[in-house]
Amino acid sequence: MIRVGLARTVPSYAGLQPPFGPGRMFPELRTLLGDEPGSGPENSVYAAVRAALFGLGLDAERFGSEGWNPIAMLVGRGEHVVLKPNFIRHWNPCADGSLDSVITHGAILRAVADYAWLATGPQGRVTIAEAPQMDCDFERIRQVTGLDELARFYRERCRLELEVIDLRREAVEFRDGIVVSRRSLPGDPAGYRVIDLGCHSFFESSGLASLSHRPPGRVGPPLVATMILSESPDHSFRARATRRSLCPMSSSSRQ
């Protein structure tokens, strides 16, 4: 059974501006931010993310104290945390739809990044990485989500480097549903690695030929720590956290 943390907040991002500070000082943030929580109105989104982490039961006995460090139960000092938001595209094709419904708001990323930095400490790393749709303008995404302002805040205020990576290897331009141009992108500077999800793959029980969905080669099962934070249409936040090893593979069945 996977525990889920749930928090509700006001159904709006109105008034929130990058770098999306909490607007009030929560005791555990003094280690990261000092005594100044930042300018701007009180950030209800930040408070909801915090409440969802508490709802998971992470470091519950120290909640409300300066020592509360929820993500430290999943990530150690000096480790690397990768935040994977949803940056689907830089526009909403629905005429009455908002951009907030197709991308993760920067206020959510700020809150999760703060708690990630609390867990890793200054010797650790925090990276925001995503592979949007091939025709997405990632620079536009950076603008509307305030990612550059967020990175600047951490650099100037906390002396921390927040990495932002577009994981795509290429971008394309569509016209009338047809690709008319392609542009190579740097991709992940750390390179790429094949991981066989084995029995955790949704293709495992799909009835399809399982071997056709696995590239050649064999990679050992990694230890994976994940925290999934999602926003529902009713502006409730749900958080799930796990730390487990993917199932082992046999050379006969997984190659």
C-alpha positions in Angstrom: 0.0 0.0 0.0 1.3 3.5 -0.9 0.3 6.3 1.4 -1.1 9.5 -0.2 -1.0 13.0 1.2 -3.9 15.3 0.3 -4.2 19.1 0.8 -6.7 21.6 -0.5 -6.1 25.2 -1.4 -7.8 28.1 -3.1 -8.6 27.5 -6.8 -6.3 30.2 -8.2 -2.7 31.2 -8.8 -3.7 34.9 -8.9 -1.2 37.3 -7.4 1.7 34.8 -7.3 4.9 36.0 -9.0 8.3 34.4 -9.3 10.3 33.4 -7.4 7.1 32.3 -5.6 8.3 32.5 -2.0 6.1 31.2 0.8 5.1 34.7 1.9 5.5 33.6 5.5 8.2 31.9 7.5 7.7 28.3 8.2 10.2 27.2 10.9 11.9 24.6 8.9 12.8 27.1 6.1 15.2 29.1 8.3 18.0 26.8 7.4 17.5 27.6 3.7 16.1 31.1 3.6 17.3 32.7 6.8 14.7 34.9 8.6 13.3 36.5 5.5 10.7 34.4 3.6 10.7 36.7 0.6 8.4 39.4 -0.7 4.9 38.9 -2.1 1.6 37.7 -0.8 1.1 34.6 1.3 1.5 31.7 -1.0 -1.4 29.3 -0.6 0.1 26.9 -3.2 3.3 26.6 -1.1 1.3 25.9 2.0 -0.7 23.2 0.2 2.5 21.5 -1.0 3.8 21.6 2.6 0.6 20.2 3.9 0.6 17.3 1.3 4.2 16.4 2.4 3.0 16.3 6.0 0.0 14.2 5.0 2.4 11.6 3.7 3.7 11.2 7.2 7.2 12.2 6.3 9.2 13.1 9.4 5.9 13.6 11.1 7.3 13.7 14.6 9.3 16.9 13.9 6.6 18.8 11.9 6.3 22.4 13.1 9.9 22.5 14.2 13.0 23.9 12.6 14.3 20.4 12.1 11.4 19.1 10.0 12.9 17.7 6.8 10.3 15.5 5.0 12.1 14.6 1.8 15.2 13.6 3.8 13.4 10.4 4.5 13.8 9.6 0.8 17.0 11.5 -0.2 20.3 11.8 1.7 22.7 14.7 2.1 24.7 15.4 -1.0 22.4 13.4 -3.3 20.9 14.6 -6.5 17.1 15.3 -6.8 15.5 15.5 -10.2 12.1 17.2 -10.3 10.1 16.1 -13.3 7.2 18.6 -13.9 4.6 18.4 -16.7 5.5 20.9 -19.4 3.4 19.5 -22.2 3.3 22.5 -24.5 3.5 26.3 -24.3 -0.2 26.8 -25.3 -3.5 25.2 -24.7 -5.3 24.1 -27.9 -8.7 24.4 -26.3 -10.1 27.9 -26.9 -11.4 28.2 -23.3 -8.5 26.3 -21.6 -5.8 27.9 -19.6 -2.1 27.2 -19.8 -2.2 26.2 -16.1 -4.0 23.0 -17.1 -1.2 21.8 -19.4 1.9 22.8 -17.4 3.1 22.6 -13.8 2.9 26.0 -12.2 6.2 27.5 -11.0 4.8 28.0 -7.5 4.6 24.2 -7.1 8.1 23.8 -8.3 9.4 26.4 -5.9 7.9 24.7 -2.9 9.2 21.2 -3.9 12.6 22.6 -4.8 12.9 24.2 -1.4 12.3 21.0 0.4 14.6 19.1 -1.9 17.4 21.5 -1.0 16.6 21.0 2.7 17.1 17.3 2.2 20.3 17.4 0.0 22.0 20.3 1.7 24.2 22.7 -0.2 26.5 19.9 -1.2 23.6 18.2 -3.1 22.0 19.0 -6.5 18.5 19.8 -7.6 17.5 19.7 -11.3 14.3 20.4 -13.1 14.1 18.2 -16.2 11.4 17.5 -18.7 10.8 16.3 -22.2 7.8 18.3 -23.6 6.0 17.6 -26.8 8.3 17.9 -29.8 6.7 21.2 -31.0 6.8 22.8 -27.6 8.8 26.1 -27.2 10.8 25.4 -24.1 12.1 29.0 -23.8 8.5 30.1 -23.6 7.8 27.5 -20.9 10.8 28.9 -18.9 9.3 32.4 -19.2 5.7 31.6 -18.2 6.8 29.3 -15.3 9.4 31.7 -14.0 12.2 29.1 -14.1 14.9 31.6 -14.8 13.8 33.9 -12.0 13.7 30.9 -9.7 17.2 29.8 -10.7 18.5 33.4 -10.2 16.9 33.5 -6.7 18.7 30.3 -5.6 22.0 31.5 -7.1 21.9 35.0 -5.6 20.1 34.4 -2.3 21.1 30.8 -1.4 24.3 30.3 -3.5 22.7 27.2 -5.0 22.6 26.2 -8.7 19.2 25.0 -9.9 19.7 23.2 -13.2 16.9 23.4 -15.8 17.2 20.8 -18.6 15.2 20.2 -21.8 15.6 16.4 -22.2 14.5 16.3 -25.8 17.1 15.6 -28.5 15.2 17.5 -31.2 12.3 19.9 -31.6 10.0 20.0 -34.6 7.6 22.4 -36.3 4.2 21.2 -37.4 2.0 22.6 -40.1 -1.4 21.1 -40.7 -0.3 18.1 -38.7 2.8 17.5 -40.8 6.4 18.0 -39.6 8.0 20.7 -41.8 11.2 21.2 -39.9 13.4 19.6 -37.3 16.0 21.2 -35.0 18.6 19.4 -33.0 18.8 20.1 -29.3 21.6 19.5 -26.8 19.5 17.0 -24.7 20.6 15.7 -21.4 24.2 16.7 -20.7 24.6 13.5 -18.6 23.6 11.3 -21.6 21.0 8.6 -21.8 20.7 5.1 -20.3 18.4 2.2 -21.0 16.5 0.9 -18.0 14.3 -2.3 -18.3 11.3 -1.7 -16.1 10.6 -5.5 -16.2 7.5 -6.4 -14.3 6.7 -2.8 -13.5 6.2 -1.9 -17.2 2.5 -1.4 -18.2 3.4 -3.5 -21.3 4.1 -6.5 -19.1 0.4 -7.7 -19.0 -0.8 -5.9 -22.1 -1.0 -9.0 -24.3 1.6 -7.5 -26.6 4.9 -9.2 -27.4 6.9 -8.0 -24.4 10.3 -8.4 -25.9 9.4 -6.0 -28.7 9.1 -3.2 -26.1 12.5 -3.8 -24.6 15.7 -2.6 -26.3 18.7 -4.9 -26.4 21.1 -5.0 -23.6 20.8 -5.4 -19.9 20.9 -2.9 -17.1 20.7 -3.9 -13.4 17.7 -2.9 -11.3 18.3 0.6 -9.8 17.1 1.8 -6.5 14.5 4.5 -7.2 13.2 7.1 -4.9 10.1 8.9 -6.2 7.7 11.5 -5.0 4.7 12.3 -7.2 2.9 15.5 -6.6 -0.2 16.1 -8.7 -2.9 18.8 -8.8 -6.5 17.9 -9.4 -9.2 20.1 -11.1 -10.6 20.9 -7.6 -7.2 22.4 -6.7 -6.4 19.6 -4.2 -2.8 18.4 -4.1 -1.9 14.7 -3.8 1.6 13.5 -2.9 2.9 9.9 -3.0 6.4 8.8 -2.1 8.2 5.5 -2.6 11.8 4.2 -2.4 12.2 0.7 -3.9 14.2 -1.4 -6.2 12.8 -2.3 -9.6 12.3 -6.1 -9.9 15.4 -8.1 -10.9 15.8 -9.3 -14.5 17.0 -12.6 -15.7 19.2 -12.7 -18.8 16.9 -15.2 -20.5 13.7 -13.2 -20.2 14.8 -9.6 -20.2 17.3 -9.3 -23.0 
